[in-house]
Amino acid sequence: MSEIRIRKSVPGSVRRGEVFEIKTLIAHPMDNGFMYTRGGVRIQRQIIHRFEAVYNGKTIFQADWHVAVSTNPFISFFAVAAESGMIEFRWYDDNGEVYTDSAEILVT
Amino acid sequence: MSRRRVLKAMAGGVGTVATLSVVPVRSVSAVPGIPYWMTDLVVARLGSTELAEGRVILDLPSRADTGLSVPLTVSVPDSPMTDEDHVRSLHVMTTRNPQPLVTDYYFTPASGRAQVSQRIRIARTQYIYCFALMSDGSRWMTARHVSVSLGACADEIFLPDARDAARDQR
């Protein structure tokens, strides 16, 4: 799944010490393993089971997702502006793939 | 009695009814205890089932047209999120989904605010629980009732198969 689409919203610049919101959305079916095709074949479970936000090499937020998370998982969370740098997002798929994206942040 | 007086009396009456009605509504939405089968899940995450009510805010609509995507916000607004005093984790669980676990969130002081929003699947009308573990080791919980309307396509594709599949696995 190389064509996975990710959307993110991170403020370009924030004041030091300020708490800012980060929103991300990833296109993923989040197959929960309970559904069947019209032919009666069970669709195997394949979800993103973990999400991480890494700010300048330090994990600041982590989420474990289970089958009750909706298709195309959206998440909004917060972070404190410490230093200018990169925020990296990682999504861990059941099939072993890790989707990553990052955003630059300027702390003034 | 003049028209003005009647209106005044009515307005007063409405006010009284409104204030009175707050009390029963609150008592109805009292947080129910966790089901026995949820104990293991809670102990695995919080270390114990000794939970105090409060501090955690679970914000989601009380009625949902379709359970496929219900907006959910969990937060602990009164936590300062400092090194000494912060929220370690928040856990969302359901009582009547095919699988009770929804999400586990792990925070650090660098999170700044213990607040997360997501969209979740809710199989049917039920209680949703949220548990919090603080850095001082205290444990908090809250629960909200959610009505999920029938007749949505969600029931066809998510619900019956979900139950059958869960039964097959046992």
Interface residues (C-beta under 8 A of the other chain):
Chain A: V19 F20 N32 G33 F34 M35 Y36 R42 Y55 K58 T59 I60 F61 Q62 A63 D64 W65 H66 V67 A68 V69 S70 T71 P73 F74 I75 S76 F77 F78 A79 V80 A82
Chain B: L68 S69 V70 M81 T94 N97 P98 Q99 L101 V102 T103 D104 Y105 Y106 F107 T108 P109 A110 S111 G112 R113 Q115 V116 S117 Q118 R119 I120 R121 I122 I157 F158 D161 A162 A165 A166
